[in-house]
Amino acid sequence: MFPVPAPALLALADGTVFRGTAIGATGLTVGEVVFNTALTGYQEILTDPSYRQQLVTLTYPHIGNTGVNAEDVESDAIHAAGLIIKDLPLLHSNFRASASLTQYLQAAGTVAIAGIDTRALTRRLRQHGAQNGAILALAEGQTLSDAHAAQALAAARSAPSMAGQDLARVVSTAQPYEWTQTEWQLARADGSPGYGELSAPRFHVVAYDFGVKKNILRMLAQRGCRVTVVPAQTPAAQVLALRPDGVFLSNGPGDPQPCDYAIAAARELIDSGLPTFGICLGHQIMALASGAQTYKMPHGHHGANHPVQELASGRVGITSQNHGFAVQRESLPAHLRVTHISLFDGTVQGLERTDRPAFCFQGHPEASPGPHDIASLFDRFTALMAQENT
Ligand SMILES: NC(=O)CC[C@H](N)C(=O)O
């Protein structure tokens, strides 16, 4: 006999209520409801710190098929505030799986709901924009009532807006640490699958952790970078004292505008002439530090299939994306040039300084999950460091 699933509901701030089943921890969770169109990578998405305070809807209908494992995490915790899916398969199967998605969500205390018409939900979010919501998951044997719906609705309506929130310092590391792990391989030198170790560092990179994904650090290490990861609020002078070859500004959750400490540090470091590379929140911070403006998008970009064009070559790469804010094209100062645009909506996807060795990208060249079409941006960073060192 299969167990009878516990009931759950999802309430949107606009009053829409969806009923489904609980597939994670019991309880109430609130956040901004966003949709992600990636076909794979639910574990990477759940552990991406950029999803802090967001309830992630996955549009791919079957989620959980491959279970979870210890290797596919992008940070040490689940950061998404909740998960919304269509269907959780009864069985999972993968040679690396150590637990089911439900076991994983329950162990982390993450509330999640299945049985949702994620197409209808996504259409609503696309038409009306991302909005706050709440998931209420009951225990087995309990039944949903109108009072539960009212409770979830009230929670959704009183949740804070993502605009204006500084979440980078909330998720950042408390202490600096060194990173030397390289990318995952199906067969390492000894034939076993797993991550490698950096043996002969060529560069020293200081990476600001605004909510950094592990695969960014791995891709830097893979290219010969010994990385010192520092807390979000580290002043520029402390970074300069480490005498790095380059500075990396990471992805991260929340609104870039209130991160004044990071904007000030980035400005100083870029002005010092150190090669600087920013991804996602780091891209937005580099733009703000250079005098541009950012704004909140209607529903953002979250997926692994977004076409982005490199303007210089005309080449199109399929990219991984996860952002709700963007850089305003009209606000760009003369020393900030657009290098990439989104072919979905024409928004700014890449920038470079014309007066400093600094550039940044709005999407995720590290994928995890997603295609590797624009991984060469990491090579551009190491080339810049090599050039500045000679
Ligand atoms: N992945 C990210 O770094 C996201 C950046 C920022 N929090 C946004 O939503 O736009």
The ligand as an SDF file (V2000), in Angstrom:
LIG
                    3D

 10  9  0  0  0  0  0  0  0  0999 V2000
   21.4820   34.7780   -9.5830 N   0  0  0  0  0  0  0  0  0  0  0  0
   21.6760   36.0060   -9.1370 C   0  0  0  0  0  0  0  0  0  0  0  0
   22.7900   36.3980   -8.7740 O   0  0  0  0  0  0  0  0  0  0  0  0
   20.4610   36.8630   -8.9680 C   0  0  0  0  0  0  0  0  0  0  0  0
   20.7620   38.3330   -8.8060 C   0  0  0  0  0  0  0  0  0  0  0  0
   19.6160   39.1220   -8.1870 C   0  0  0  0  0  0  0  0  0  0  0  0
   19.2770   38.6010   -6.9060 N   0  0  0  0  0  0  0  0  0  0  0  0
   18.4170   39.0890   -9.1170 C   0  0  0  0  0  0  0  0  0  0  0  0
   17.4380   38.4730   -8.8160 O   0  0  0  0  0  0  0  0  0  0  0  0
   18.4410   39.6890  -10.1800 O   0  0  0  0  0  0  0  0  0  0  0  0
  1  2  1  0
  2  3  2  0
  2  4  1  0
  4  5  1  0
  5  6  1  0
  6  7  1  0
  6  8  1  0
  8  9  2  0
  8 10  1  0
M  END
$$$$
